[in-house]
Amino acid sequence: MKLEEQIGNKIKNLRNQNGLTQQELADRSDLTKGFISQVERGFTAPSVATLADIIECLGSNLADFFNDDEDPQIVYKPEDCFEKVDKAKNCTRWLVPTAQKNQMEPILVTLEPRANLPFDKPHEGEEFGYVLEGSVKLYFGEKVHTVEQGDSFYYSATKRHKLEAAGRKEAKVLWVSTPPSF
């Protein structure tokens, strides 16, 4: 949703909470009903001064208006995700696009047959993976582990590590890192 639409929705909700019509809000803020309607539908964006006047007429202020104490997003749809495809056509999909501010970061990694991700240097934190499809080789320090479909892995990220598709078909891995590092 565009910013203009978000602002318009908030104004409309606040107006309705105050039991005002568009005409009553327009009269209080020295604006036209048509302008209020366009703002509420996200068709136009008021200047900061005009927005402050509208919000004041609704019994609020800019700080409270833009304070989002709403519940955080809990469910993420495919269209919320961010995806990056590298030169080898491996795909990394961030399942929670704002996870950098959280304590863990879930991603879905799809590796093309026999392709790999670059080595990740040792870092603070832990990593967990679950192989959804195919199989992978997990390089951790000097050791190599084969992880099959249905298997999982978990380690403290204190050594160099990377994933490589082990078979002739693509591999999909649900990977969770803490703290976020991707």
N, C-alpha and C positions, 0 to 999 in steps of 0.2 A: 504494500500500500504506500502511495506517495505521501510525502510530508504534508502537502496541502490537504490531502484527504484525511490524514490523521488529525490535523489541527481542526478541520471542519467537523469531524465526528465528535471531537472533544467539546467544541463550542456547542454543537447541537445537543449533546448529552447534558452539558451544564445548563443550557437554556431550558431544556425539558425538566431538569431537576428543580429549577427555580419556578416552574409553572408559567413561563413566558411564551408568548407567540413570537414569531419572527418580527412582526410589526412592532410589538412592544419593545423588543430588544433594539430594533432600528431606531425607534423614537428616543429611547434612553441614551443611545450612543451617537445620536445625530447622524445616522447613516440611513440608507434606503433599505427597504425590505428586500429588494432585488439583490443588493450587495450582500446582505446577510445570507440570503439563500445561496448565492454563488460561493461564498466562503464555506458554508456548511456542506456543500456538495463537492468541495475541493476543486472548483473551477477557477478560483482566484485566490491569491495569497495576500492578506492585508499587510500593510507596513507594520513594523514593530510598534510604532506609536498607536496605530489604529487597533492592532491586536490587544495592546495593553488597555486601551479604552473599553473595548468589548468585554474583556475579561473582568475589568473593574466593575462594569455595569452588571456583571453576573455574580458579583460578590466575591471575587477571587483576585489573585495577583499572578504575575508571570512565573514567579518561583514555584508556587503551588500548582499552577496549570501544567508546567513541564516536569513536575516531580512525578516520576512513574513508580509509585509504590504498589503498582499492580503485581499480581502473582507472576513469577517468572515463567517463561515458556517451558512446558514440560514435554509436549509431544512435538516431534519434528517430522514433517512430511518430506518426500523426495525433493520437492521444489525448494525447500529450505537449505538443502545441502550444497556444499561447494565441491567442485571436482577439478582435478588437475591430471592431465595425461602427459607423460614424458615422451621422449624421443623413441623409446622402445615400445610405446603404446601401453605401458603399465598405467593403471589408473589408481589414484589415491582420492578417496571421497571422504570429506569431513562430514560426519553424520550429525554433529552438533556444531554449527558454524561459529558459535561464540564461545567455544570451549576453552579458548586461551585464558579466559578469566576464571575458569573453574579449576578444580584440583586434578581432573583427569580429562583426557581427550580421546574419544573413540573415533576410529577411522575404519574404512573398508578399503583394503588393498586388493586390487586385481592384478596379478602378474601374468604376462603372456608366457607361453611355453618356453622354458629354459632361460627366461629373463630374470634379472635381479634388480634390487634396489641398491644404491650405493651404501658403503659402510657408514654406519652412524658411530661417531666417536663416543667414548665413555662419557657419561653425564650423570647428573643427579637423578634419582627417581627409579621407578620400576616400570616394567612393561609386561603386558599380558596379550596373548594372541590365541585365537581359536580358528582352526582351519575349517572353513565352510565347504570348500570344494577343492579337489585336486590334492596335491602334496607339495610341501616346501622343504628346502634345506635351510635351517637356521644356523648361521655362522655366529658363534659366540666365543670371543677370544680365539683360542687356537682349536677349539672343538667345532665339529659340524654335527648337527642333529637333524634327522629326517622326521618331519612332522606330517602325519597323514590326515586325511579328512576325518573330522570328529575328534582329533587330538588337540590339545592345547599346550601352550608354553607360558612360562612365567619366570622372570628373572629381574635381578637388580641390574640396572644398566651401567655397571662399573667397567665393562669391557667393550671393545669394538664389537659391533653386531650388524647383521644384515639378513635379509630374506632373499631366497632364490626359488623360482618355480622348479620343482624336481622332475616333473613328468612331461609328457608330450601334449598335455592340455593345460589350459589356464588354471591358476590357483586363486582362490579367494580367501582372504584372511580378515577376520574382525580383529582389530588391534587397538588396545587401550594403553595409553601412556600416561604416567603421572610423574611429575607435573607435565602439563602440555609442552611438547617440544617440537612439533611438526610445523 
